[in-house]
Amino acid sequence: MSSLLITNADVVNEGCRFEADLFIEDGRIAAIGNDLQSRGADRVIDAAGRLLIPGMIDDQVHFREPGLTHKADFASESRAAIAGGITSFMEMPNSQPPTLSLELLEAKHARAAEVSHANYSFYLGASNDNIDAIRGVRTGQCCGVKVFMGASTGNMLVDDEQTLDAIFADSPLLIATHCEDTPTILANEAEYRQRYGEDVPMSAHPLIRSEAACLASSSRAVELARRHDARLHVLHLTTARELSLFSPGPVAGKRITAEACVHHLYFDARDYAEKGTLIKCNPAIKRPEDRDALLAAVSEGRIDVIGTDHAPHTLEEKAGTYFKAPAGLPLVQDALPSLFEHVHAGHLSLETLVQKTSHDVADCFGIEQRGYIREGYWADLALVEMAAPYTRTRDQVLYKCGWSPFEGRQFHACVITTILNGEVAYEHGRLNDQVRGQRLEFRPNR
């Protein structure tokens, strides 16, 4: 591998901001300091005036492979992720077939090794009848066990109480949950269908996938985790009321952690009037007050991780009526720029943004030697221009589905360069398609 020197960078790392040079060799950060030009690198990047941050580690994506590749695939979506400064992803099991066995897990890893442009890992899915596979999984085989404790597709809704209890008692790895109460949602759907038929307005989505449905399920997950001392990670919180279930403060030592997603931090219920089904997702984008409470919880450490829940669908699929349009948004390309908007608005500090998108993700999941700018760590980095305003347009979109919910929105900050395992993977709008990601390695996280 070639060597790389980054000079005059405005580094944001581990709660500090400072100017430094980085010398990168054999894919890793070999030195951090001043006046490193004497190292004789194969290439030098002058980063003067630009932020240098660890690449974002996305703990929740749906890249749709295998079985749903008309929407997305590992190659297309990892390219979009790299263009957005995301250097590692953890992918969800609700593909076709769902990833419910160790054999299917390894097949995903093998495919990603061939085509992924970012580093990768995968969740083992839980169902009502694969507890033996969950008990048999070991550190390094996957990033965690995903439990849909709410409406899902196929065989992945875990609604059997004995199975849930066994998962929380016996899972050797972190348990990541989607928390929505299905009976509550079904009752709400019936009420709105009776009132509107098939023409339910999109503004009803946060009332159907309601605060009560979220709180009932997340409360249940936290109760199970406390009873069994399980390592629980609750995904995509959307309501202010749920936040009381989680403790503020550093992620170190927590047994129960929580994630918020970029779209729930950016959009609110007022945006349904403009965006309609394009921002239909589960759990739903809710009130402005909920969005503001989530942002405050990120700053106080009550929310430990920011992810995307990137979940693309085609525009044709999204054009359906309320009950027919699928839930999910493509997000990885614009995740970091959307978060920098909160920095510009004064809602988040740069240090907190880096903490929640890189440091705490690595610590939460026990990812080895990534997520920090440290000597000896893999060089997964993003160079960001903080004052480079642009408007997202459809022709710039790299997702296979070909659209973004952020179209027409202006961002102030732009990812200029992404470095993956010491190689320049993206620079000034151009991707280096020769760069491939690596399989993430883990410490025990149970």
Sequence and secondary structure as in RCSB ss.txt:
>XXXX:A:sequence
MSSLLITNADVVNEGCRFEADLFIEDGRIAAIGNDLQSRGADRVIDAAGRLLIPGMIDDQVHFREPGLTHKADFA
SESRAAIAGGITSFMEMPNSQPPTLSLELLEAKHARAAEVSHANYSFYLGASNDNIDAIRGVRTGQCCGVKVFMG
ASTGNMLVDDEQTLDAIFADSPLLIATHCEDTPTILANEAEYRQRYGEDVPMSAHPLIRSEAACLASSSRAVELA
RRHDARLHVLHLTTARELSLFSPGPVAGKRITAEACVHHLYFDARDYAEKGTLIKCNPAIKRPEDRDALLAAVSE
GRIDVIGTDHAPHTLEEKAGTYFKAPAGLPLVQDALPSLFEHVHAGHLSLETLVQKTSHDVADCFGIEQRGYIRE
GYWADLALVEMAAPYTRTRDQVLYKCGWSPFEGRQFHACVITTILNGEVAYEHGRLNDQVRGQRLEFRPNR
>XXXX:A:secstr
   EEEEEEEEEETTEEEEEEEEEETTEEEEEES  GGG  SEEEE TT EEEE EEEEEE   TTT TTT  HH
HHHHHHHHTTEEEEEE S SSS   SHHHHHHHHHHHHHH SSEEEEEEE  TT HHHHHH  BTTBSEEEEEES
  STT B   HHHHHHHHHH SS EEEEE  HHHHHHHHHHHHHHHTT   GGGHHHHS HHHHHHHHHHHHHHH
HHHT  EEE     TGGGGGS  S STT SEEEEEEHHHHH  GGGHHHHGGGG  SS    HHHHHHHHHHHHH
TSS EEE  B    HHHHTS TTTS      GGGHHHHHHHHHHTTSS HHHHHIIIIIHHHHHHTBTT SS  T
TSB  EEEEESS  EE  GGG  STT   TTTT EES EEEEEEETTEEEEETTEE TT    B  B    
